[in-house]
């Protein structure tokens, strides 16, 4: 790519273009995680309302995680072209899928203000009730160029004592996934992962949001393995569930590799199926809301936009809001 083909170049030329990140779908998975998605603020979920929102540029882009991004300038929503006299009040609200890192406000392509979310929140205190998000990721296994075992089905049940399951978000790159079933303290789910490759792991993940006490016991049952801890413990560090016994039997069956007959355990680490229980994030970590005031004198049409980055590298980019100062 070259500078002349970028979105920023189009804005610098004065074009009024909304920002989306959806691809022309190079995979066999519509909405494939990690290849970009479009977010839209629509009054209703129907064809007429959606097209009205598209035309009004009330759209934004995300890299993979379904980050919710709201952004106004003097109450003009993203995508607007408005006239303002005096200072501009820029309001930003973000609901992430993981811990937020930073949120930047840009004016004509230059960073005007940066909100660092790290350090603004702390892990939950014992006994306090709140909202949390927990990402469960599963896949890996033997690379397909070594041993192609086809698709793997993951059957899971997540239970949090005294909790209320609130919702879920897909992070899927493989077809044949199923919607989780949520009921009070439990979330039952089925995921499918394809054989991994050396350069392109095919693990899938689902993010669950729930409300519970921070010291509530939690239990994950996944393909015969069980992990038990508390919400507070899982908020302190991520965990790995490794299907080592299965891998030992698999390597003996396919390659006649006798159990633990080699000096190092590297084959079991590299070839085993596994699940990653990402660190649980409290609501204070994935929610941010703030207001910034810009009272610099405007010279010509000025556009503002917002970009977001989470701690896990996932990002979001708003459409601009174009402002013409009345006091020119």
N, C-alpha and C positions, 0 to 999 in steps of 0.2 A: 504494500500500500504506500501511497504518497500523501503528503499533507493536503494536496488539492482534492483528495477524494474523501476527506473526513467530514463528519457531522459538524465539527467546529468551523470548518471552512465554509460550509453552507450558511451557518448562522452569521459568520463574519460578512458574508455577501448580502446580508439583509433578508434572507429567505425566512418565511414563517413556517417552520417545519416542526411537527411533534416528534418526540423520541420514542421509538419502540426497539426491542431487541430480539424479536422473534425471527427465526431463520426461515429459509425456504425448505427446511426439513430434509437434511441429508441422511437422517437415520430412518429406521423403520419404526420409530416410536414417536408419534405426535406428542408435542409437549415435552420432548426428551430433556431430562434434567441436565443443566450445564451448557445447553446450546442456546440459551436466551429465551425469554418470554416477554409478552406484552401485558402490562397492567392497564386497566381502564376504569375510570370513574363514571359509571353510568347510572341513571336514575332507576332503570329496571333492567332485568336480564331478558330482553327481547330484541328482535332485529332492529326495530325502529329506534329504540333508545340507544342501542349500541352504536348504530351508524351516526346518530346525532352526536354522541360523545367522540367518535373518531374524527368527525368533521370539525369539532370544536377543539381538537388536540388535547382533550383531557385524558391523555395517555402517558405512560412511562414504561421504562424497560428495566428488566432484572436479568442477571446472569444465570440464575438457577433457583435460588431460594425465593419464595413468594413473599418478598418484603412488601409491606403496605406503606406507601409514601403519599402523604398529603402535603400540599405546599400552596400558599397564597401570598399575594402582595396586595396590601390594602383591600383584602377580601376578594380580589380577582383570582379565580382558580387557575391552575396550570393550563397553559395553552392560550390564555387570554391576551388580547391587545387592549390596553387601557390607558387613560389619561389620569395623571395624578399631579396635584400641586403640593409642594412641600415634601416632607419626609415620606419614605416608604416603610411600611411595617411589614416585615417578612415573617410569616408564621410557618413553622415546619413541624410535622408530626410523623414519626416513623414507628412502625411495629415490625420488628425483625423476626427472623426464624432462628436466630442464634444471637450470641452476645454482640452488641454493636461496638464498632471500633471508633469511627468518626463520621461526621456529617458535615459537608462543605456547602456553603452558599457561594455561587459564582455570579459575577456581574460582567457581562460581555466577555466571558471565557476566562476571567481572572478570579482567583479565590478572594472573596470579600470577607468571609468569616468561616472559621473552622470550629466545630463543636467536637471536642474529644470526649467520648462517652466513658472511656476507661477511667477508673478512679472515682466515678460519680455514684457507684453503687457497691454494695458489699454482699457477700453470701448471706443467705437468710439465717436469722437467729433461731435457735431451737424452739419448737412449739408454736412459732408464728405461722399463721395460715396465709397462703398466697397462691399466685399462679406461677406455673413452671412450664418449660418446654424441654422435651427429651427426644433426642434424635437416635433412632435405632437403625443401624446400618449393617447389612449382611451381604456376603458374597465371597470374593477371593477364591481359594481353592486352586487346583492344579492348572497351570497355563494350558490352553488348548493345543499348543504345539508340542506338549509333552504327553498329556493325557486328556482327551476330550470326552468328558462324561455327560455332555449335554446340559440341559437346563436343570437347575436345582430349585426345589420348592422349599420355602421356609414357612413353617407353621409356628406362630407365636401367640403368647398371651401375656399382656402386661397388666399387673395388678398393683394398685396403690391403696393401702388401707385408709378408709374414710375419705377417699378422693371423689371428685366429680370430674369425669372426662369431658372436656370442652370442645375438642376438635382435633384435626390432624391435617398435615400437609404432605403431599407426595414429593419425593425426590427420586424419581424413577427413570431409568434409562433402558429398561428391558420391557417388552410387551408382556401381556398375560398377567398383569398385576390385578389385585382385587381391593375394593374399598374395605377399610377396617370397619369392624362393628364395635361401637362404643356403648357401654351400659354401666352407669354409675361408677364403680371403682375399677372397671375392667375395660381393656381394649384387646380384642381378638383380631389378628391380622394374618394375611397370607401374602408373601412376596415371592417373586421368581427371579433368579439370577442366571445369566448365561455363563458358559465356560469363559473364564478370563483369558486374556492374551497378555503377552509380555509387556506391551506398551499401552494397553487400554483396559484397565480393570473394569469389570462389569458389575460392581456391587450396587445395590439399591438401598434406599433408606426411606423411612417415614418419620416425620416429626409429630409427636403427640403433645397436645397442650392439656393440662389438667390443673385443678385447684385442690390443694391439700395442705395439711400441716407439714412444716419443713422437716420434722423428725418422723414422719409417717413411714412405716415399713413398706418396701416395694419389692416386687418379685417379677422376674422375667423368665418365662418358660419358652424355650426356643429349640425345636427339633431334638428334644430329649435332654438338653442341658438346662440347668436352672441357675439363675443368679439372684441372690437375696442380699439386700442392704437397706439403707434408708435414703430418703430423698436428699437429706443433708450430706450424707457420705458421697452420693453420686454427683452432688453439686461441687464437690471438691476436686474430683478427678474423673477422667474417662476410664473405661474398663474394656478388656478384650475377653470374649468368650471364644476359645479355640477348640475345635473339634479334633483333638489330637488322637484319641483312641480310634476314631473312624479313619483318620489318615494312616495310622499304623497298619490297619487291616487292608486299606486300599493299596498301599505300596507293596505289601506282601503279596496280595492277590494278583496285581498287574505286573510287578517287576521282580517278584520272588525276593524282595528285600526283607530279610528276617528282622523281627522287631528288635530295635535297639542294638543291632549288630555292628553299627558303624560308630566311629569315634565321636562324631558331632551330631547334634539334633537338627542341623540346618534343613534337611529335607522335610521334616515335619513342620518346621516353622514356615517354610516357603510354600508347601503344597496343601496345608490344611485349610479347610473351609473355616471361616471365622466370622464373628459378628463384633462390631464395635458399638459399645454403649457410650455415646458421647456425653460429655459433662452436662448435667442438668443445669439449665439457665433460669434464674428467677425473672419475674416480669420486669423488675427494675433494670435488668441487663439487656433485655431486648426491646424495651420501650423508651422512646425519647420524644420530648416535646419542648420547643423553645421558640422565642421571638427575637428577631434582630431588627434594629432600625437603621436605615440608611438615609442620612440627611445631606449627602453630597449633592451639589447642583448637577442636574442632568444636562448633557449636551447631545441633543438628538435622541433618537430612539435607543433605548437601553433594554437589554434582556437579562433576566435573572433565571437561574436554574439551580437545582440541588443534586448532589451526588452523595451516595451512601456506601460505606464499606463496613462489613461485619468482620469479626475476629477470624472467621473461617475463610475469609477472602471473597465471599459472595457480595455482589454489588447491585445497586439500583441507581438509575439516572432519570430525573424528571424531564418532562417537556419544559421549555422556557415559558416565562411570562414576559411579554413585551410591554414596556412602559414609555409613554411620551410625556415629558414634563410640561405642565401648563404654564410654567414660569419662564419658558425660554425667551 
